[in-house]
Amino acid sequence: MNAVFAGSDTEGLADELRERGATVSVVDGVANRPALEEAGIHDADVFVLTDVGQATSIVVAKDLNDDVRIVSYTDDSLPEFVSGQQVLGMDPALFDADTVAEELTAEVGANADEQ
């Protein structure tokens, strides 16, 4: 599984994904188009966003990769303009990083088995 991660990682989700065999690229700074492309969004299975201030990156990520799964891992609400995108919103207060990583890697593995 390839994941692109944008925003702070105070919960340790990127490390949890790596522990389960995922390749994780972290966007350093603003997750704009060049940064997402450099991080490998074209080949990513999952795009994890923890900073709703960078919600525009969701639209850009989907534009660059129609098949990427978007996960918002924050307790903040996403702005209205991304409501048309399919985003799996997960609150760190309800789902710890270990559980989220386990579900994401299991789901991507199951999807790969179906193909």
N, C-alpha and C positions, 0 to 999 in steps of 0.2 A: 504494500500500500504506500502510495506517495501522498504526503500531506504538505500543504503550505499553511503556515501559521502567521497571523498578523496581530499585533497588539502585545500587551504585557502578558506574562505567563506566571502570575503569582500562585496559581494552583498547581503548577507542575504538569500540565496536560501534555506538553510537547515531549517531556521525558517519559511519561507513561506510554505515549504512542511509540516512542523509540524502543522501549522495553518490550513491546509486543511485535517488534520487527518492522515497524513502519519507518520509511525514510521521511524525515521532517526537515523542510527548509523554512527558516524563519526570516520574514521580511524585516529588515533593519530600517526603522524609520517609517515613513509614509508608504502605505500599500497602494501606490499608484500603478499605472499600467507597466512602465518599465521595470519597477521593482517586482511586480507579480510575475512578469515574464522571466526576469532573472532568477526568481525563486523556483521556476518550473511549473507555473500554473497550467501550462498547456498539457502536461502529463499527469497532473494531480488528480487523485481520486477524491480528496477532501480539501476544502478550504476552511480553516478555523479562524474566526475573528473574535477577539476579546474586547476590542475597543470600538464602541458604536460611533465614535467620532470619525471613524474610517469606514462607515457603512457604504460609501460610494464604491469601495473596493469590491463589494458583493456584486454589483452590476457589472463592473469591469471583469471580474473573474468569470462570471457566466458568459460574458461576451467572448472571452478568450477560450473558454472551455465549457461547452453546453452540458457536458456530462459530469462536471465537478459537483460534488455534494457540498452544500454550504452549511456550516455549523456556527451558530452564534453562541459562544460560551461566556455569558455575562449576565449579571443581574439587572442590567439596564435594558430599556426597551429600544428596539430599532426604530429609526425614523419611518414615517409613512411612505416615503418614496421607494422603499425596498419591499413594500408589502406584496407586490406582484411577483416577487422571487420566492422560490421554495427554499425556505430557511428553517433548519431544525434549531430551535431556540432551547438552550439548556442553561439553567441557573446553577452556578457553582454551589449555592446554598442547599440545593436539592440533590444535585448529582456531583459526586466527587470525581476528580480527574481519573482515578483508577476505573470507575464504572463507565465513564464516557469513552475512555480509550478502549476498554474491553468491547463495548458495543460497536464502536466504529470499525475496529479492526475485524471483528467477527462478521459484521455486515458486508464489508468489502470482500472478505474472503468467501462468504456465501455467494455473493454476486459473481465472483470470478469462477466459482465452481459451476454456476448455471450456464455460463457461456461456452 
